[in-house]
């Protein structure tokens, strides 16, 4: 009886979720690194007044960095199962599409911009949302299309 759990082999959706999670962890950590985050001295806990910019492009705050770190931790935990990994990618993608809409609808200079986001963040959130949903759907489908232990057992019977 050989299953992904017993062999240690991860399904494509689990690998995809783990990679996405590690990227979120990396981004969360880098948001706290002066030099990689420009105007680090202007990093605030939350709000549009945080003028710190990850890679000089994406607005970040302490809250924003913590959310990235938590998103990474949740992703690694979810990647332990194929079902969890798929849910993480699709639900996370939906969250990022909602964040994209939020960024389009709010005034970036107002208190409503507590995350904070800018135009570059909006484009990134759109790409993340679409990409995560696509990964969740396509890699889960790819994992189901490969014959597994159940299919192999059933071939000799009948």
VENNOR-V903805 format. One record per backbone hydrogen bond with DSSP energy under -0.5 kcal/mol. NH is the residue of the N-H (numbers start at 1). CO is the residue of the C=O. E is the energy in kcal/mol with one decimal. If there is no record, write none. Layout:
BEGIN
[[NH	CO	E] [NH	CO	E]]
END
This chain:
BEGIN
[[3	1	-0.6] [7	3	-2.4] [8	4	-1.2] [13	139	-0.5] [15	11	-2.2] [16	12	-2.5] [17	13	-2.3] [18	14	-2.3] [19	15	-2.5] [20	16	-2.5] [21	17	-2.5] [22	18	-2.4] [23	19	-2.2] [24	20	-2.2] [25	21	-2.4] [26	22	-2.6] [27	23	-2.7] [28	24	-2.6] [29	25	-2.3] [30	26	-2.9] [31	27	-1.7] [32	29	-2.0] [33	30	-1.7] [34	32	-0.7] [35	37	-1.4] [36	33	-0.6] [37	33	-2.5] [38	36	-0.7] [38	53	-2.6] [40	37	-0.6] [42	39	-2.3] [43	40	-1.9] [47	114	-2.1] [50	47	-1.5] [51	42	-1.0] [51	49	-1.0] [53	38	-2.2] [54	58	-3.1] [55	36	-3.1] [56	53	-1.9] [57	54	-2.1] [58	54	-2.2] [60	52	-2.2] [62	44	-2.5] [63	45	-3.2] [65	61	-2.6] [66	62	-2.5] [67	63	-2.5] [68	64	-2.0] [69	65	-2.3] [70	66	-2.8] [71	67	-2.7] [72	68	-1.9] [73	69	-2.3] [74	70	-2.8] [75	71	-1.9] [76	72	-2.3] [77	73	-2.1] [78	74	-2.8] [79	75	-2.1] [80	77	-1.2] [81	78	-1.6] [85	78	-0.5] [85	81	-2.5] [86	82	-2.4] [87	83	-2.3] [88	84	-2.7] [89	85	-2.4] [90	86	-2.6] [91	87	-2.8] [92	88	-2.2] [93	89	-2.0] [94	90	-2.1] [95	91	-2.4] [96	92	-2.2] [97	93	-1.9] [98	94	-2.4] [99	95	-2.4] [100	96	-2.0] [101	97	-2.3] [102	98	-2.7] [103	99	-2.4] [104	100	-1.6] [105	101	-2.1] [106	102	-2.0] [108	106	-0.7] [110	107	-2.3] [113	110	-1.6] [114	112	-1.6] [122	118	-2.3] [123	119	-2.1] [124	120	-2.2] [125	121	-3.2] [126	122	-2.1] [127	123	-2.3] [128	124	-2.9] [129	125	-2.6] [130	126	-2.5] [131	127	-2.8] [132	128	-3.1] [133	129	-2.0] [134	130	-2.5] [135	131	-2.7] [136	132	-2.6] [137	133	-2.4] [138	134	-3.2] [139	135	-2.2] [140	135	-0.5] [140	136	-0.8] [141	137	-1.8] [142	138	-2.3] [143	139	-2.0] [144	140	-1.5] [145	141	-1.6] [146	142	-0.7] [152	148	-2.1] [153	149	-2.3] [154	150	-1.9] [155	151	-1.0] [156	152	-0.6] [156	153	-0.6] [157	154	-0.7]]
END
